[in-house]
Amino acid sequence: MPDGVIKWFDPSTGEAEIVRSGRSFRARASDIEAVARTAGARVHFDIRREQGAEMAVDVRLREGTHASHHHHRFGTLTGARRIDTKGPAPYAQVHPDLRSAEAHPLEVARAWATNLALGDLSAASALYAPDAAVHAGEQSFVGRSSLLAWLEGCPLLGSERHAVVRGAEGTAVVSWEENGPDEPGMVVRCRIAHAQIAEQWVSEPGPSETLVAEGPAELVPVALSVRGDVGDDAKARAKEAILHVTEQLDEPVLLVRVKLAWEPDPARRRRAVAQAALDVDGDPVRAQVAAHTMPEAIDLLVRRLRDQLEHRASHRERLHRLAGVAQPGEWRHGDLSTPRPAYFERPVEDRELVRHKTFAVGELTPDEAVYDMEQLDYDFYLFSDLASGSDSIVERMAESSYLLTRIEPSAVDLGPTATRLEVSGTPAPLLSVNEAVERLNAGGEPHVFFANSATGRGNVLYRRYDGHYGLITPE
């Protein structure tokens, strides 16, 4: 009867994994003695082959050992690898690409797809659980030898092609698009448990396949708010148009917010304002437009939103493929020109500070800040620079370039960037909020980045489309 160590036990599924001499064996709770159902327990067990996989059965706690954490040094010589050492043999090592056994399922699937495309058969096979199964058409492959045979015959092995990985919870979907007869497409849905691939379903990509989850599709929740004289037809049209955009995405859309506003002031040329904010698998995507009529604003909003989503997809694709510095102007390639709301020329004496936003400013690289700014469809973005640690701002300039300004100029080298980025050598002015208002009015600029004289932190005062002021401050 061999002996081993329980690597993990999941009471919710009744499954466990036992390691011995670098080999792994799955076990069920019904085959494990009650006192041994805990991670780290040293056990005896028998091996039985079931459907091509070796399972641990009749698992019992070894004599002279305890599973309780109160007995730290009890029986430390039991299970030692040599007579001159103490303690049991360590668990089998986690896959080198996955340092934690609690790695996210998407990272497990991504590591598998990368190793398969690079032709690293041993690294790809190491990610499978001992009793893993692969279902390809009407065939099922169970057991290590069968899985290796399927991997060796996989057309994607050693293709060096990029795979799109998406999903949620314990399910991940890996897909390769078809690019002609020499580059076939394939979709692999993976069930992942405890940082291992437990089961896979292989199919060819279909034109209407969502590649996310089984079961009937549900409509994305839409939060619609209006201001001013907006008719019911415009509300229904906006909701239908935005939902049509989300239906064409392969990634889950968690939430949609749509705002329609009709400005009552007849002096404004473009009185219809439309906004949309999407949560696409955790990433915010935002668009805002202004037009003469509400139907025109909705059509422009859909165009701008599609452009933002395409920009997001191309950026994520480039992050996987990019090996050097992007060419100048590549970041904004193909973007539609944004019909932004015109600033209402409100008299200076009538302007007020009507919006004060405070948020946690995360440490980002300038490239990451530019990406977030583009996804949110902003003209500037306040963040904490990862290299220098100072409050900074990136803002859109002409000809697809961006300007980085820090509170205090820093000599830290940014290194290669994916965007055409200019670094300002001028420090941010030290101003109070009232002084920033005066500077904004005198210069006629859309926003002012300054160091708040009261807090010393970087603030941004900007002109809203209604002619009033807004203030952004970090926590």
N, C-alpha and C positions, 0 to 999 in steps of 0.2 A: 504494500500500500504506500504510494508516494506521499510526500509531505510538501506543503507550500504555505503561502501567506495570502490572506484575503486582501486584495488590493483595494476594492471598494464593494460596498453593499448598498443597494438602493431599496429601501423598504416600500417605496411607492410602487415599484414595478416587480418587486420580489426577485430581482436579478443580482448577481454578484460576479466578480471576476477573481480568480485565484492565479497567482503567478508561482512558477517553479522553474528555476534554472533558465530564466529568460523566456520561457514559454508561458502562454496565457490560456486559461481554461474558463469558460463560462459555467455558471452554476445557478440553479433555481433555489428559492428559499425552502421549498419542500424537501430538497435534498441536503439541506444544511442544518446541523444541530443548532438549536435555539441560542445557546450560549456563545456560539461561534459566529453569529451574524453581526459582525462588526469589523470595520477596517482595521487591519493590523493583526488580526488573530492568526496564530500559527495552527495549522490544521493538517490532519490526514485525510486522504480522499482516494476514491477509485476513479478510473477513467472509463467512460462508455462512449462509443461513437454513435451519433444520431444524425442522420441525413448528411453524412459526409463531414461533420464537425465533431471534435472531441469535447465531451462535456464532463465536468466534475460531478460525481455522485457520491452519496454516503459520506458527506463531509462532516468530520468530527474534530472537536478541539483536541489538540495533542495533550497527553498527560503531563502534568507538572507545569502547565502554562495557564495564565489567566488573561481574560480579555479586558478586565477592568483597568481604567487609567490610574487607579489608586496603587497598583502594583507595578511601579515603574521598573524596578530592577529584579523582579521575581523571575527566576529561570532564565537569566540573560545568557547562560551558556548553551541553553537548548536552541538548536537550530543554527548554531554558529558554523560558518563555512570552514574554519580551521580550528584546531584545538587551542591555538594561541590567540584567538580573537573572541570577542563577546558579541552577542546580538545576532539576530537573524540576518539572512542575506537581504540586501535591499530589493525593493520592487523593481520590476522591469522598467527600464527607462522610457519616459514619454518620447514620442517622436521628436527628433531634433528641431523641427520647425515649430513645434508646439510645446512651449516650456511649461505650461500649466495644464493639468488634467481637466480643468474647468474651462478650457478654451472655447470660444464661441463657435457654434456649429458652422457659421460661414467661413471662419478661418480654417477649420478642418477641411471643408469642401474645397476651399481655394488652394490649400497645400496639396490636396490630392490631384486637382486639375493641373497645377503647375508641374508637379512631378511626372504626371502622365505625359504632358506635352513635351517635357524635356527628355523623356525616355528613361527616367530613373525608376525602373520597375520595382526594385526592392523598397525604395522610399514610399512609393504609392501603395504597395501591398501592405506595408507596415501600419498603415492607417486603418486597416480593416479589423473589426472585432474577430475573435476566434471563431464565432459561429455566424459570421456575416454571410449574407446571401445577395446575389445579383440576379435580377430578373430581366432578361433581354428577349423580348418577343414571347415565344412559347417555351423558351428554355430558362432554367434556373441553375445557377452555379453556387454550390455550397461547399465549404472546405477550402483550405489553402491551395491545394493543387488545382482545383477547378477554377478558383479565382485567378491564379497565376496564368492558367491557360486562356481565360477570357481576356485578361489584360494584354497578353502577348499578341492576341489576335485583334485587339482594338485598333481601328484605323487612325485614332488620334494619338497613339503611342509614338513619341518622338517627333510629332508634327510641328512643335514650337509655335502652336497657334494659341492666341489669347482666348480665354473662356470668360463668359459673363456669369457671375455668381450672385445669387440673390435668394431671399427666403426669410424665415422667421422661426422663433422657438427652436424645436429640434429638427426642422426640415430645411434643407437647402437644395437649390436647383442650379445645376451647372449646365450651361448651354454653349454650343459652338454653332455659329451660323454657317450655312452652306455657301461655298464660294466656287461653284463649278464642280465637275466630276472628280477633280483631283483633291478637292477639299470638302469632303462630305460634312453635313451637319449632324449634330447629335445632342440630345437632351437627356440628362441624368438627374433624376430626383433622388436625393439621399436622405435617409433617416439616420440621424447622428445621436449617439448617446455616450456620455462620459468620454468625450473627445475621441470617439472611434466611430467608424462607419458601420452601422448595424445592418443596413439594407439599402439596396439601390434598385431603381427601375429605369431602364434604358429605352428610349424611344427616339423617333425622328422628329425634328421641329415641324409643327403644323402652322398653318396661316392664322388660326384663331386661338392658338393655345396660350393660356395666360401664364403657365409655368409657375404658379404660386402655391395653390392649395387645391385640395379636392373639394367636391361639393358644389352646390349652386352658387353663382356669383351674387354678391350683394351690392346694392348701390352704395356709393361713397357718401358719408354724411356731409351735407352742405349747410353751412351757416350763412344765411343771406340777411344782410342788413341794408336799409335804405335811408336816405335823408333827402328831404325835399319832395317835389312832385314827380315821383317815379311810378309809372303805371304797372298794372299786373302783367301785361304782355311783356314788358321789358324784364320783369322779374323772372317769368317763366323762360324767356328766351335766354337770359344769362345763365340760369341754372342748367338748362338743357345743353347749351354750348360748352360750358365748363365740364359737365359730366362726359360729354362726347370726347373731350381731350383726355380725361383720365382713363376712359375705357381703352384707349390705344396704348397705354403704358404697360410694360411688363412687370413693373415694380408695384408693390402695394401703396395706395394712396390712403393715408390714415385720416386726413381731415382736409376739408376745403372751406375757406372763408371768402365770401364775395361781398363787396361793398359797392353800392351804386348811389351816386349823389347827383342831384340837380341843383346847381347854385342859383339862388333867387336873384342875384344881382344882374340886371340886364346889361351892365357895362362890360361884363366879361364876355369875351368872344367864344370861348369853348366852355360851356357851362355844364356839360355832361362829364362826370368823372367816374371811372370804373377801376376797381382794384380787385385783385385775386391773390390769395395766399394759400399755397398747397404744402402739405406735409407729405413728401414722397419718401417713404421708408426712412423717416427720421430727418431728412434734409429739407430745409425750408426753401421754397421757390415762390417768388413774389413778382407781380407785374402790376403796373399802374399806367393808365393812359387818360387823356382828355380829348373830347371831340365836341363838335357842334350839336350833335343829336345823340340820344342814348343808344339807338341801334348801331350807329357808327362807332360809338365808344365800345360797345360789346364786341363788335367785329374786330376792332383794333386790339382789344384786350386778349382775344383768343389768339390772334397772330403773335402778339408779344409773348404770351404764355408758351406757345409752341416753340418760339425761338429760345426762350429761357430753358425749356426742357431739353431741346437739342443741344444747347450750349453746355448744359450740365452733363449730358451723356457723352459728348465729345471730350469734355474735360476729364471725366472719370476714365474714359478709354485712354486718353493721353497719359494719365498718371501711371497706367500699367505699361504702356509702350515706351514712354519717354526715357531716353538714355542720356540726353544732353540738354542743351538750352533750346527752348522754342525759338522759332524765327520771329523777328519783330512783326507785330500786328496779328500774330496767329491767335492770340487769346480772343479777340473780338471778330474773328473771321466769320462772315455770314450773318452777323447780327443785323436785325432790322433797326432802322432809326426809330427812336422812341418819341412819340408825340407826347411829351411831358406837359403837365398842367402849367399854364402861364401864370407867373406871379401877378397877383392883383396889386396894382399900384395904389396901395392904401396910404393916405397921408401919414407922415412920420408921427404927428401928434396923436393919431388914432391907433397906432400899433401897440400891441400888448404881448406880454409873454404868456401864451395860452397853453403851451405844452411843455412839460418837463419830464423827460425820460431818464430813469436811472436803471442801469443793468450791470450785471457782472461782466467785466471785460476780461476775456480769457487771453492767455498768452498764445500768440499766433506768429507764424512767419508772414512776411508781406504778401507772399503768393497766396497763402490761405486767407488772408484778410481780403485780398482782391477777389478771390473766388466767392467768399461769403457776400461781399458787396454786390457782385454781379448777380448772384442768385436772388438776393433781396431787391435787386433793381434800384439800388441807392446810388447817389453821386459821390458819397464819401462814406468812410467806415472808421469808427473809433475802436482801437484795440490796444493791447499791451504787447509791445514788440518782444518776441522771444529772445532775440540776440542781445538787446541792450537792457531789457526789463523796464523801459520807460513807456509812458502813455504816448501813443502815436496815432497818426491818421493817414489813410491812403485815400486819394481822390482821383477821379477820372479827369484826364487831360485830353488834348486833341490828338488825333491820329493814333488811337488805340494805345496810348501810353498812360502811365499812372505816376503820381507824385507821392512820395513817402516823406512825411514831416514828423520829427520827434520833438518832444518838449525841449530836450537838450541835444544838440548834434552829437553823434557818436562816431568813433572811428572803427566800429565793428564792421568787418567785411561781410556783406550779405552772401557772397558766393554766387554761383549761377542761379538765375531765376527763370521761371517759365513765362514771365511777362516782361515787357519793356518798362523798366522801373527807373525813375529818377529820384535821387535822394536829395532833399533840401538841406543846405548847410546853415539855414537861418533858424535860430531857436524860436519857439513859440512865445509870443508876448505875454508878459505877466499882467493880467487885467482882472478887474472885478467884473461882475455880470453887467453892471450899468455901463462900465467903460467899453465892454465888448459890444453892447448895443450901439453906443455912439460910433464905434469903429465900423460896425456893419452898415450903419446909415451913411457914414461919410464915404466909405469905399464903394458902396453899391454892389458888394459881392454877395453871392448866395449864402455863404456861411463863413464863420471865423473860428479857427482853431486857436485856443489860448490856454495858458496855465492859470487856473483860478487862484487869485491872490489869497483867498480865504482857506483853500484846501491844498493848494499846490498840485492838484491833479489836472490832467488834460480835459478840457471841456470843449464842446462844439455848440456855437449859437448859429442858428440857420433861419432863413426866411421860409415860411410856409407858403403854400399856394394861395391861401386866403389873405396874404399880406401881413399876418402877425408873425411872432417869433416863436421858435421852439428851442429848447436847451437839452443837450444830452450830456449827462455826467456819469462817471463810473461809480460803482459802489465803494 
